[in-house]
Amino acid sequence: MAQTEKSTPLATEQVVTDVLATIDREREREIVARRFGLFDRRETLEQIGEMLGITRERVRQLEKSVVTRLKTAAEAGNLPHIADFQARVTELLQTSGEVSRVSEVTAALTGDGNREEQARVAFLAQLCPQITVITEDDNFYYSVGIKKTFDEKGLKAAVGKLIDAIKKLGEPKTTSDVAKAASITDQKQAAALASTSKQLATLNGRWGLVKWPMVNPKNIRDKIYVILSENGRHMHFNEIAEAIKDSSFKRKDVTTQAIHNELIKDKRFVLIGRGIYALKEWGYEKGTVADIITKVLQDAGEPLHRDEIVKRVLKSRFVKETTILLNLQGKPQFKRVAKATYTLAE
């Protein structure tokens, strides 16, 4: 969500200061400012109560009472700047699926998405009669939406449909696929709704559950897995390291040695050549070249010509033909039964 060229950055500190100035009692202004973190870090009911010499319950009551009065004043058009703020937020939301994280709205409105700016935008949004606010919890990011499209219950229900659809799909899918599965006709809206959920994540244009490494790689091994999956082919560990450095991962400063160490440790990856790795799920199995020759002959159930053995081994190992032939001719578990034809020794 980019800031429009003709809009000027919103001076949230001044807007909030003017709104707070409409509160008659200094203690109530202090409570609201500290509870929402409008000028400093957000404080708990206990912290504020201890500072003011009142109980946490009294702090909660005063906060609720003041915010209710501010909302009433905003609905009557008696709160400074709120109508303009609401109009600007609504305009932004209309271009982004009618819902968005507060962090994105803040960056577009102010040109700065720092914590205090986000707190001010979230506070002001709660006062707007035409804006729905989803407060942050274990399942949702702090988000806002256009109320005539989504009230709080409707917005959460729509996100729930997306989560259920993705679970049924069983793997990361494009926004188009996810929207279709959730019966949401507007792809932009589907992506906007998904972005408000802490249960979902997106990477390389696909959405999935946050616990899926393909959309939310949490460590080096997961990132290696994503790189190999996205490329769809075996890669040398040097190449994997470079791909991670060139990726859009949040943390991508890795060493080649670290990559190699993780490849060795994780059972998802199979060494199929000198420094070359593939995914086990592609049908590769761990083992030496001799182990692979043994499996080829076991699966065949009959002697095979060396050319056929080489052909089948190369399907699961990226090695030179001479390496296969040396193993075939030099290992005691293989026996030549005819010209250039081998079987397993008893």
LINWO-V30041 format. One record per run of one state. SS is the DSSP state (h for helix, s for strand, l for the rest). FROM is the first residue (numbers start at 1). LEN is the number of residues. If there is no record, write none. Layout:
BEGIN
ss:SS from:FROM len:LEN
ss:SS from:FROM len:LEN
END
This chain:
BEGIN
ss:l from:1 len:11
ss:h from:12 len:9
ss:l from:21 len:5
ss:h from:26 len:11
ss:l from:37 len:8
ss:h from:45 len:8
ss:l from:53 len:3
ss:h from:56 len:20
ss:l from:76 len:6
ss:h from:82 len:13
ss:l from:95 len:4
ss:s from:99 len:3
ss:h from:102 len:9
ss:l from:111 len:4
ss:h from:115 len:13
ss:l from:128 len:3
ss:s from:131 len:4
ss:l from:135 len:5
ss:s from:140 len:1
ss:l from:141 len:2
ss:s from:143 len:4
ss:l from:147 len:5
ss:h from:152 len:18
ss:l from:170 len:3
ss:s from:173 len:2
ss:h from:175 len:7
ss:l from:182 len:5
ss:h from:187 len:9
ss:l from:196 len:1
ss:s from:197 len:1
ss:l from:198 len:2
ss:s from:200 len:4
ss:l from:204 len:2
ss:s from:206 len:4
ss:l from:210 len:10
ss:h from:220 len:12
ss:l from:232 len:3
ss:s from:235 len:2
ss:h from:237 len:9
ss:l from:246 len:10
ss:h from:256 len:10
ss:l from:266 len:3
ss:s from:269 len:5
ss:l from:274 len:2
ss:s from:276 len:4
ss:h from:280 len:3
ss:l from:283 len:6
ss:h from:289 len:12
ss:l from:301 len:3
ss:s from:304 len:2
ss:h from:306 len:8
ss:l from:314 len:7
ss:h from:321 len:10
ss:l from:331 len:3
ss:s from:334 len:5
ss:l from:339 len:2
ss:s from:341 len:4
ss:l from:345 len:2
END
